[in-house]
Amino acid sequence: MSMFARPRKILHTGNLLNNAYLHCKYLRKRGIEADCLSAAHPWIQGHPEWSECHFTDAVEHLNPNWSEIDRNGFERPSWYFEAAEREIPNVADKIALEIGWSACLVRQSYKLDVLRQELFEDIIKFSGGLDFYHILKRLGFVDLAARFAKYGNLVSHSSSRTAELQPLFDSAFPERENTLSHEDILSWISRTLMQEQLNRMYSVVQGYSLEPILSLLARPKRPYVCYENGTMRAFPFEETGQGRLLALSYKQADKVIITNPDCIDAARRLGLDNTVFIPHLIDDDKFRPSETALRTQLENETGCNFIVVAPARHHWNTFSEGLKGTMNKGNDILIRGLASAFAAYPEIKPLVFFFEWGQEVEQSKELIEECGLTDRVRWEPMRSKPVIKDLIQAADLVVDQFNAHHGSFGATALEAMACEKPVMLNFVAENHRWCFPEMPPFLNASDPESVKGHLLELMRDKELGRKIGRKSLEWYRAYNSSELVIDRHVDIYKEIWDKNGWTWPY
C-alpha cells in the first residue's frame, strides 16, 4: 500500500522564532494536520511558551527550564515535538503508531544505524575528523576499510548522496568557486539519517532556516518547501559546505517561501524560479487593538505621557564578516534620535522601553548614559509575546530596526500594526514594490535627525499617531492578516498535491 493512502500530514521542521509552531497552530485551526519538529532549539524565542505564556520573571535566553516557570497552565500541544538528534526515532515511533504504521519496524530500522553512527562519531571525534574509510582504502587495507564502513556507514551514505547531488550543483551553479564535496555532506548525514524515517510518514516537509538541507539529503526524497528566515541573504553564497548545500536545497525545492522582501535579490542571484512571497505570520488572535490597564499603571507610576517601545535586539556596532547587512539593528540611530527629540521638546515626559537581549546591550546602556537618557529608559529582561503585546498596546509609538542594507521590517512592526499602533523604522520602499501593491504607512527614518523629526510630530500631535495607527491596522488586515498568510500556505500545498496526482484531503 502506498504511504500516501495514509492520513495526509505536513511536517514543519526547525522552529526558529516559533514560525513553524505558529504556522502549524493556524493550519490546524483550518483542520489541516500539520506537525512541528523542533530539534531542541536552544533560544527562548524558539519555544511555544514564548508565544503563549504571560510570564514576567526573568528567564534564561538559552535552554530555559520551563518546569521552574509559571506557564499559567499552558501545555504544549500533542502535535509539537521537541527532540535532540538522537531522540528523533522516538518521535518517529509516536507518529507511526498514530497513523497505523508498525512502530517496531521504524524502531528496528533505526537501531543498528544509531549504534553505527555513535561508533562512527566517537571515532571521528577521537581522530580529529580524519576520514578513516578513505585513508585505509588508499593504504591498501581494503578489508579493514570495508569493516569500518559497515559500522561507520555515514561515509557510504554521504558518498552516494555526493555522487547524485554534485552534478546537480555543478549544473545549477557553474560559476561557484568550489563544487559540492563528500566532506560537505558528511557533516550533515548523521542528522539526515535520523530524520529520514520520520520524513517518510509525511507527504510534505516544510523546513525553516537551514533545515531544508536535511530534505535535500534525505532518501527517499519527499516534496519539500523552504522557508527563509533571512538566511537567504548571505548563507547560500558562502564558500562553505553549508552554503553550497543551502543553495542547492533552494534550487531543488518544490517551493521557496520568501518572507523578507529584500531577499528577492538573493533569489535572483541563485537563479530560482520556484519562489513565492508570503509575509510573516502574526498571531492576531492575540495582537489586536485593545485598551490595556498597563497604560494607566505606567502613567501613575512614572508620570509619563509618551511611551515608546523598542523591542529590537541590540546589535549595532560589531559584526562578523559579511553579516552587517543582515544583523545590524541600528539601535544607536534610535538612541541618538530620542535624545535629540526629547531635548528639543522638554515639556514631554517620555518613557522608553528597551529589552536586554543582543550582544551590545552594555554598549547601548553606555550610549544612553552619554546622551542623558538614563532616567527616561526602562530596561526589561527577555519578555514573552503576551507581555510584549501589553507593552505595545500601551505605547504611543513602536520602533523596529534601522538597517539601511535591506530596509525591511520584522514581526515587531507587524504586531504593532495589528494593534493599531504607528511604527517607525528605516524602510526602503523599492525593496517591497514587487510583493506589496500598497506600501505600509511607516514613519520612515534612516538617521538620528529623521528619528527626531517624526518623534516631535507625534509628541506634539497625539491625534496624528492615532490616525497613522488606524491606517496601519487597515494595511495589516489587507496585506498581512493571518487568514491571508495561511491561505497562501494552503495554495502551495494544494499545488504540490496536484503535481503529484494526489487528492487534496482537506
N, C-alpha and C positions, 0 to 999 in steps of 0.2 A: 504493500500500500504506500502511495506517495505521502511524504510528510505533509504535503500541502492539503491533504484531506483532513489534517488535524486542525484544531482551532487556530485561526489566523492571529498572530501576535506580532507586535513590533517591539524590538529591544532597543532602548536608548542607553548608550554606554558613555561614561566619562562625565560625571555630574559637576563640571566646573561652574561655579557661581549659581548652582541649583537650576540651571537652564533645563537640563534633562528632567529633573524632578517635576518642574512646573509644566513642561510640555506633557508629560505623562498624566499629571493631575487633570489638566484641562481636556486631554484626549479622552480620558476615562469619563469625564462628565458628558461626553458625547456617546458613551457606550462602546468606545474603541479600546480593545485590550492593548495596553502599552505598559511595558515593564521597564524599570530603571535599574541599571547596574552601576554602582559606584565602587571603583577599585580602591576602597579605603582612602578616599581623598582627604589629605590632612587639613586643608584650610577650612576654617569655620564656615565660610560662605558656600561651601560645597556640601552642606548637611541640611536635611529638611527642616531641622529645628530653627535654622537661621531664617527661614521664610515663614514659619508657622507659630513660633513661640514668643511671647512677650516677656522677656527676662531682662532685668535691669542690673543684675550683678555683673561685675567684670568677668569675662570668660576668656580662656586661653585661645589665642589665634590659631594655634596648631593643635590638632588632635584633642579637642575638648572632651572632657569626661562628662557625658550627658547624665550619667547616673547621679552626679552630685549637683545637678542644676534643676531648679523648679521649672518644669516644662508645661505647667498649667494643664496637666492631664493629657498632653499630646502623645500619641503613639504613632510610630512610623507605620505607613500602610503596608499591607501584605505584598504589594507589587514593587516595593522598593527594597533592593538588596545591596548591602554594603559588604564587600568581601575583599580581603587581601588576595594576592595572586593565587596562592595555594589553597585558598578556601573556595575558589570558583567552582570546583567539582561538586561541592555541597549544594551550591545554588542550582547547578545543573540537575542534581538528583531531585531537588524540590520541584523544579519546573516539570521534569519528566513525569513525576507522579501526578501532577495537576492535569497534564494533557494526555495521560494514559500510556506514555512510553514506559518501557521497562527500566526503572531506575538502576537496577543492578547491572544491566548491560552498560549503561552510561558509566557507572562507577568502575566496572571492571576495565572498560576501555581506558580509563584514566590511570588505574592503579599502577600498572607497570611503567607507563610513561612518567608518572610523578617520581617514582623511585629512580628511574634513569636520569631524569632532569636534576634531581637533588644531587646524585652522584656526580653528574657532569658539572654542575655549578660549583660543587665543592672542589673538584679537580681544577677547574678554570680559575677559581679564586686562589687556590694554593699555588698555581703555576704562574700567576700574574697575567693571565689572559692568553697564554700560548695555545695555539690550535694543535693539540697532540695528534689528532687524526691525520692531518696533512704532514706533520713532521715525521711521524712514524712511517707513513707511506713513502715519503721521499727518501728515508733512510733504508728502505727495503724491508721493513718489518710489516709485511702485508697482513699476515695473520693477526698479529698483535693490533694493528690498526683496525682490522675488521672487528675484533673483540671489543676494542674501545668504542667503535661506532655503535655496536649493539647496545651498550649501556650508556652511551652518550649520543643518542640519536638526534639531538638537536643539530648536530653537524650535517647529517644527511638530509634532514628536513630543510635546513637553510640552503643547502646546495641545490636541492630540487627547485625551491622557490626562486633562487637566483637564476637558474637556467631558464626558467619560464618568464621571469619579470625583466631581466636585463635587456633583452631585445625590445620589449615594450618601452622601457625607459629611454633607450638609445633612439628609438623612432620618435618618441614624444618630445625629447629634449636634446636634439643633436648638438646644440650649442653649449651644453654643460661641460665644464672642465673635466669632471670625473664621471665615470659610469657607475651604475649600481653594482655593489660588490657583495660577495659572500659574507664578508665581515659586517657590512651594513645590516644584513638581515639576521645574522646570528644573534645580535644583541636583543632582537625583538621576538625571537622564535619561541622562547620559553613561555611568555605570556600568551602568545598566539595559540600554542598547543593547548594551554589551559582553557582557552575560551572557545576553541573550535566546536566542541560538543555542545556547548551552550548555544552558539550561533545556529546550529542545525535545527534547533527547536523553534526557531522564529522565521517568519517569512522575510522580514526586512530588518536590518540593523542600522540604526542612526548613531553615528559616532561624533563626539564633540572634541574640539581641540585636536590633539594628536591621536585620538582613538581610531580614526579611520585607517591608520596604518595596520591595525590588527585585522580589519576586514579585508584589506588588500592582500594580506599574507595568509588568511585562513583558507582552509580547504575542507570540503568543497566550498566554492565561492557562493556567497549569498548576495542578493541585491543589497546595496548599502548606500546610505546618504551621509554626506559630510556636512557638519555644522561648524562653520568657522566662528571662533570667539576672538577675532583679531589675530589669530595665529597665521592667517594668510598674508599678513603684511610683510613679514620678514622670514619666518621659519622655512617655508618651502624653497627659498633661494639660497639658504646656507649650503656651503660645500661640506656637508656632513652627511652621515648615513641617515640621520633623522630628517634632514632637509630633502634629500633625494626621495626617501620613502613617502614623505608627506606630499611632495609634488606629484608623485605617481599615483598616490591614493586619490588625490583630487581628480586627476586625469581619468582614472578608471571607474570613478563613482557613477552610480546611476543618476545622482543629482548632488549638486553642491549648493548648500544654502548660504548665501551671503547676508550677514546681519549688520555689518558695518559698511555703509555705502562707499566709503573711500576705497574699500578692498576690491572694487571693480577693476581698478588699475592693475592690481596683482593678478586678478583672474585673467585679464587680457595678456599680461606678460607670460602667464602659464599656458596660454592658448586654450582656455577652457570654453567649451560650447555647451556645458551641462549645468549652468548656474541658474539660480532663481533668487530673487530678493525676498526675504521675509524679515520684518523688523523684530526687535526683541519682544518677548512675551512678558507682559506685566500682569501681576495678579490683581486685576481691577475689581475683584470681589472685595479686596482689602483697600487698595488705593483708589479712593473716590472722594468727591467733595463731601466734607463733613466738618461741622464745628467741633472743637475739642476744648475740654476744660483746661488743658495744659497751657493754652494761651493766657488765660486769666491768671493761672497759677504763676507763670513766669513774670507777668506784669506786676503782680503783687509782691513777688519775691525780690525783683531787681529794679523795678521802676522803669523798665524798658518800654519803648513804644515803637520799635522797629526791629524785627527779628530776621536774621539771615542764617540759613542752614547750608553748610558746605560739606557734604559727605565724602568728597573725593579723597582718594589715597594720597598721602604726602610723599611725592616723588617728583622733584623738580630741579635737582642740581647735578647729580652724578648718575651716569648710565654706562652700561656695558656696550661694547662695540655694536653699532647698528640698531640699538633698541630705543634711542632717544625719541624717534618719531612715533613709537608705539607706547612707550611707558610714561612719557612726560605729562604730568597733570597741570603744570604751570601754577602751582599754589602760590608762588612768590608774587605773580602778577596780581592775584586777588588780594593778598595781604597788603601790598603797597597801594592798590586802588582803594581799599577800605580805609586805610589810614588817611589818605588824601581827602576822601569824601567826608569823613567824619570831622576832620579839621576844618573843612570849608563850611560845614553846617553844624556848628556847636550846639544848637538848640535840640538836636536829635539825641535820643537816649537809646543807642543801639545795643543789641546783644547778638553775638556771632557764635555759632556752634561749629566747632571743628571736631574731628574724630581721630583718636590716637591709633592710627594704623598707617603703615608705609615706612620706608627706610629713612625718611628725613623729617620725622616728627620733631626731633630736637632742634634741627636747623630752622624749622618753621617757628618753633617757640622762640628761638633767639631773634629771628626777624620780627616777630610780633612785638617782642620787648623793645627792640631797636626802633620800631615805628610807633611806639607809645600806645599799643592796642591791648596790652595785657589785661587791663581792668574791664575791657569790653568783650573779651573772648571767654567762652566756656568750653573746655576740653571734655569730651566724652570718650569713654572706652568703646571698644567694638560693640555695636548695638545690633540687635536683630531687626529684621524688616518691620515687624509691627511697631517697634519703638521708634524707628526712623519715620514710619508713617505718621505717628503722632506729632513728631517734630516738624515734618513737612506741612501738616495741616495747621500747625500753629504759626508758620512762617509768613513773612511778607515777601520774601524772595528766597529762591533756591538756586544755588550756584553749582554748575557742573565743572568741566575741565577747560583748560586754556591751552590745548595742544594745537600749535599752529600747523603742524605737519598734516594731520588728517582732518582737523576742524570738524569733528563729528561729536556725537553725544552718546551717552550710555543709558543704562536703566534708570539712573537717578533722575535725569531730565524727564524721562517719560513718566516715572512715578509722580513727579511733581505736577506735570501737565494733567495727569489723570485725577489729581487732587485739586485742579483748578488754580494752580499757582504759576506766577511768572518765573521764567528760568533765564539765567544769564550764563553764557559760555562763549568760547571762540568758535563760531560757526562759519564754515566755508560752504556757501550755498551751491557753488558749482559742482562740488563733490556729490551732491544729493539730487540733482535735477533728473538724473536717469531713472530714479526709483520712486520719487515723490512728485505728483503733479502740482502740489502746492507746498511751498516752504513753511516750516513751522515758525510761529511768531516769537522766536527767541530774541532776547536782548543780546545783541552781538557785541562782544568786547574782545580785543586782542592785546591790549596793553593796560597798564595802570590808569592812564588818562581816560580811556573809554570806559573802564570799570567805574571810575569816579563819576563820569557824566551820567551813566544810567542810574547809579545809586542816588545822586542828587535829585534826578527827576522823580524817582519812586518815593524818596523820603519827603519831598515837598508836596507830592500829589498822591495820596493813598488810593484815590479812585482810579488813577492810571494803572496801578498794579492790579486792581480787581478786574479792570477791563482787559488787560493782557491775559490774566488768568482765565477769564471766560473764553477768550479766543484760543488759548492753549488747550482747554478741555474740548472745544469743538474740533480742533485739528486732531487731537488724540483719538477721539471717537470715530473720526472719518478715516484715519490712515494707520492707526496702530492699536485698535481695540483687541482684546483677547479673542473675540469672535473672528476677526479678520485674520489674525495670526494662525489660529487653529484651522480655519478654512483653507489657508494656503498649504499647511502641512498635509491636510487630508487630500488636497488635489495632487500632491506629489505621490502619496501612497497609492491613490487610485490609478495614476499614470503607470506606476510600476506594476500594479496588479494587471492592468490591461496589456502591458508589454509582454508579460509572462503568460498571458492567456488564462489568468485566474479570475474567478468571480469575486467581486468585492463583497465581503460578507456583512458589512455594517450598514 
